[in-house]
Amino acid sequence: MSSRRFPTVEASVLTLGQEMSVGLSENTDIYPAPPVEVAALDASISEYEEARDAVVALQAEAKEAHDKKEAKLEALKRNIKTNLRYAENTVNFDDGKLKRIGWSGRKAPGHLTAPGQVGNLESPDRGDGWIALAWRAPTEGGKVSAYRVERRELGAEPWTRIDMAMETSARVADQPQGTKFEFCVVAVNKAGDGARSNVVTAVL
């Protein structure tokens, strides 16, 4: 069995067929009676090329048709949006009247509330001058925009913001060493702040 594998790429199959046709024609002394005669092989090659060219032409037509459809869709969108702006201004965004043309009025602005309390604050790892913190998102209150990480010396009153996080974990670096600190996390959004989480105490 030949060590060469039969090609799987379409163009390579065609190349092999063309090389075979030439080789059989030029070497009739070696290959006097191939099962598929050269004329039949050449006809098969021609039929394939004709079918391939037809597919290429259809693909070009399909792309042209697709581009035309997209252009018509954009024109339709512009026309609909133009009429929607007209209708909205005409009826002053009246929901009932806009529904008659398949549209709707402005939604009443939602009332945003402050987030709830962050839960289960813990420190999975820490080192010289840094601490890793992880917590659970609030189960109550409004949607969280970010988390504020705070720190204070043990027993002190004011909290200091040391980091902001978008996820429910943070690695806070460049912290003073040798001092006992308390860390907490507060969920925040535009409406305000949630209650502070439980406290993690650490000496870094």
C-alpha positions as CSV (number, residue, x, y, z in Angstrom):
1,M,0.0,0.0,0.0
2,S,1.3,3.4,-0.9
3,S,2.7,5.6,1.9
4,R,1.0,8.6,0.2
5,R,-2.6,9.3,1.3
6,F,-5.3,10.1,-1.1
7,P,-5.9,13.9,-1.0
8,T,-8.9,15.3,0.9
9,V,-8.6,18.9,-0.4
10,E,-10.7,19.4,-3.5
11,A,-8.0,21.3,-5.4
12,S,-5.5,18.5,-4.7
13,V,-7.9,15.9,-6.0
14,L,-8.1,17.8,-9.3
15,T,-4.3,18.2,-9.5
16,L,-3.9,14.5,-9.0
17,G,-6.4,13.7,-11.7
18,Q,-4.7,16.0,-14.1
19,E,-1.3,14.6,-13.4
20,M,-2.7,11.1,-13.8
21,S,-4.2,11.9,-17.2
22,V,-0.9,13.3,-18.5
23,G,1.1,10.4,-17.0
24,L,-1.2,7.7,-18.4
25,S,-1.1,9.4,-21.9
26,E,2.6,9.6,-21.9
27,N,3.3,6.1,-20.5
28,T,1.1,3.7,-22.4
29,D,4.0,1.2,-22.4
30,I,3.8,1.0,-18.6
31,Y,0.1,1.4,-18.2
32,P,-1.4,0.0,-21.4
33,A,-4.9,-0.7,-20.1
34,P,-6.1,1.4,-17.1
35,P,-9.6,0.5,-15.9
36,V,-10.7,4.1,-16.4
37,E,-9.4,5.1,-19.8
38,V,-7.8,8.5,-20.3
39,A,-10.7,9.8,-22.3
40,A,-13.1,8.9,-19.5
41,L,-10.9,10.4,-16.9
42,D,-10.6,13.6,-18.8
43,A,-14.4,13.7,-19.2
44,S,-14.7,13.2,-15.5
45,I,-12.3,16.1,-14.8
46,S,-14.2,18.4,-17.2
47,E,-17.5,17.5,-15.7
48,Y,-16.1,18.3,-12.2
49,E,-14.7,21.6,-13.4
50,E,-18.0,22.6,-15.0
51,A,-19.9,21.8,-11.8
52,R,-17.3,23.7,-9.7
53,D,-17.6,26.7,-11.9
54,A,-21.3,26.6,-11.6
55,V,-21.1,26.6,-7.8
56,V,-18.7,29.6,-7.9
57,A,-21.1,31.5,-10.1
58,L,-24.0,30.6,-7.8
59,Q,-22.0,31.7,-4.7
60,A,-21.3,35.1,-6.4
61,E,-25.0,35.5,-7.2
62,A,-25.9,34.5,-3.6
63,K,-23.5,37.1,-2.2
64,E,-24.9,39.7,-4.5
65,A,-28.4,38.8,-3.5
66,H,-27.4,38.9,0.2
67,D,-25.8,42.3,-0.1
68,K,-28.9,43.6,-1.9
69,K,-31.1,42.2,0.8
70,E,-29.0,43.8,3.5
71,A,-29.2,47.2,1.8
72,K,-33.0,46.8,1.5
73,L,-33.2,45.9,5.2
74,E,-31.3,49.0,6.2
75,A,-33.6,51.1,4.1
76,L,-36.6,49.5,5.7
77,K,-35.1,50.2,9.2
78,R,-34.6,53.9,8.3
79,N,-38.1,54.3,7.1
80,I,-39.6,52.6,10.1
81,K,-37.5,54.6,12.5
82,T,-38.4,57.8,10.7
83,N,-42.1,57.0,11.2
84,L,-41.6,56.0,14.8
85,R,-40.0,59.3,15.7
86,Y,-42.9,61.0,13.9
87,A,-45.4,58.9,15.8
88,E,-43.7,59.4,19.2
89,N,-43.6,63.1,18.8
90,T,-47.2,63.3,17.5
91,V,-48.8,61.4,20.4
92,N,-46.2,62.5,23.0
93,F,-45.1,58.9,23.6
94,D,-48.6,57.8,24.6
95,D,-48.3,54.0,25.1
96,G,-51.8,53.1,24.1
97,K,-51.7,55.1,20.8
98,L,-48.3,53.8,19.9
99,K,-49.4,50.2,20.4
100,R,-51.8,50.8,17.5
101,I,-48.8,50.8,15.2
102,G,-46.9,48.0,16.9
103,W,-44.8,50.2,19.1
104,S,-44.9,51.3,22.8
105,G,-44.2,54.4,24.8
106,R,-41.4,55.2,27.2
107,K,-41.0,52.9,30.2
108,A,-41.3,54.6,33.5
109,P,-37.9,54.9,35.1
110,G,-37.2,52.1,37.6
111,H,-36.5,53.0,41.2
112,L,-33.0,52.0,42.0
113,T,-32.3,51.0,45.6
114,A,-29.0,50.6,47.3
115,P,-27.5,47.1,47.4
116,G,-27.8,44.8,50.4
117,Q,-25.0,43.6,52.7
118,V,-22.1,41.7,51.3
119,G,-21.9,38.2,52.8
120,N,-19.3,35.8,54.1
121,L,-16.1,37.9,53.7
122,E,-13.0,35.8,54.1
123,S,-9.3,35.9,53.4
124,P,-8.2,32.8,51.5
125,D,-4.5,33.9,51.3
126,R,-2.2,36.7,52.5
127,G,1.5,37.6,52.6
128,D,3.9,40.4,53.3
129,G,2.0,43.6,52.5
130,W,-0.9,42.0,50.7
131,I,-4.1,40.2,51.4
132,A,-6.6,38.3,49.2
133,L,-10.3,38.8,50.0
134,A,-13.3,36.9,48.8
135,W,-17.0,37.4,49.5
136,R,-20.6,36.7,48.4
137,A,-22.7,39.2,46.5
138,P,-25.7,40.6,48.4
139,T,-28.9,38.6,48.3
140,E,-31.1,41.7,48.8
141,G,-31.3,45.2,47.6
142,G,-30.5,46.8,44.2
143,K,-28.1,45.8,41.5
144,V,-24.4,46.1,42.5
145,S,-22.2,48.4,40.4
146,A,-19.0,47.8,42.3
147,Y,-17.5,46.7,45.6
148,R,-15.5,49.1,47.9
149,V,-12.8,47.4,50.0
150,E,-12.1,49.3,53.2
151,R,-9.5,49.0,56.0
152,R,-8.9,50.4,59.4
153,E,-6.6,49.8,62.3
154,L,-8.0,47.4,64.9
155,G,-10.1,49.4,67.3
156,A,-10.0,52.7,65.2
157,E,-13.2,54.4,64.1
158,P,-12.8,55.7,60.5
159,W,-12.7,53.3,57.6
160,T,-10.4,54.0,54.6
161,R,-11.1,53.0,51.1
162,I,-8.2,51.0,49.7
163,D,-9.6,49.3,46.6
164,M,-12.6,49.0,44.3
165,A,-13.6,45.7,42.7
166,M,-16.0,44.6,40.0
167,E,-16.0,40.9,41.0
168,T,-16.5,39.2,44.3
169,S,-12.8,39.0,45.1
170,A,-9.8,41.3,45.3
171,R,-6.1,41.1,46.0
172,V,-5.0,44.2,47.9
173,A,-1.3,44.9,47.8
174,D,1.1,47.6,49.1
175,Q,-0.4,47.5,52.6
176,P,1.6,48.6,55.7
177,Q,3.2,45.6,57.4
178,G,3.3,44.8,61.1
179,T,0.0,46.5,61.9
180,K,-3.2,44.7,62.9
181,F,-5.9,45.8,60.4
182,E,-9.6,45.1,60.0
183,F,-10.9,44.7,56.4
184,C,-14.5,44.9,55.2
185,V,-16.3,45.2,51.8
186,V,-19.3,47.4,50.9
187,A,-21.5,46.9,47.8
188,V,-22.3,50.2,46.0
189,N,-24.4,51.6,43.2
190,K,-25.8,55.0,42.2
191,A,-28.5,54.8,44.8
192,G,-26.0,54.4,47.7
193,D,-24.0,52.0,49.8
194,G,-25.0,48.7,51.3
195,A,-24.2,47.7,54.9
196,R,-20.6,46.8,55.6
197,S,-19.8,43.1,55.5
198,N,-18.4,41.1,58.3
199,V,-14.8,42.0,59.3
200,V,-11.6,40.1,58.5
201,T,-8.7,40.8,60.9
202,A,-5.1,40.4,59.7
203,V,-1.5,41.4,60.3
204,L,0.4,41.6,57.0
